[in-house]
Amino acid sequence: MPFSLAGFNDSAYKQVDTYYGPLLEHFLRQHGYNNIFLVDTDGNVVFGVKRDEYLGTNLRTGEYSSFSIGEVFKEALNNVKFSDLAWCEEAKDFIFMGAAPVYDLANKLLGVVVAETPYSTIDAILSQRDGLGETGEIYIVGDDNFMRSKSRFLTQNTILKLEINTKATQDAFRGNTDIQIVKDYRNIPVLSAYTPLDNLKDVAWVLLIEIDVKEAFYPILALKTNLIIIGTIIGGITGIYLYFTLRKKRVRSNLSMPS
């Protein structure tokens, strides 16, 4: 590879950078990645759409070998690999890494492509409130029982900070998908729909969609209340009608009696 011969200043490397750089930058913008890296089989980070601290380092022996990017690189030499969420000081955001092996036409391993994805891509999905009313929320919990998303009800950071161990999360981590009435992490009764995210084979996460019981069943309670009110009104009108009807009959009966 040009990089292995003379590094970033090599003319051949610059030619490759000029050719493939715009294509990878397009993928970065289209999918909302923070960065895309190319790493050779020796662990050298030979390309990055954005120049950051990983570029030019070695993910086998360098200072980042034990970081998320180093771990996913080593695993991705054989298979697709994803990391759990981790804080990125440079991005000032939580990120996760996805990596996959790259082969040439002869099926020879050339290296690994690594995509750094910001938490905001997940948050854009989880923060949707359509159909969830005033108390509904969607959130993710990891197998360490810590939240992997933001709370709708708490202003402080809850990602990898707030521990959640409810009946819903316990059942979901047993591999079950269900809908139950349980108490949530606020100790409030909620209607909870939950499922393990089995398609994420590298991380053990569960997804929960919950809404306060009071709001979830409000239409039914409101209908029940309205029926009670209507029933009371009808009962009252019927009672008044019967009272005056019977009274009228009694008056007529008294008038028809001989004096």
PyMOL commands that set and color helices and strands:
alter all, ss='L'
color gray80, all
select helices_A, chain A and resi 2-9+11-31+68-76+120-126+167-173+213-216+218-256
alter helices_A, ss='H'
color red, helices_A
select strands_A, chain A and resi 35-40+45-48+81-82+86-88+93-103+109-118+137-142+178-183+189-196+205-212
alter strands_A, ss='S'
color yellow, strands_A
deselect
rebuild
show_as cartoon
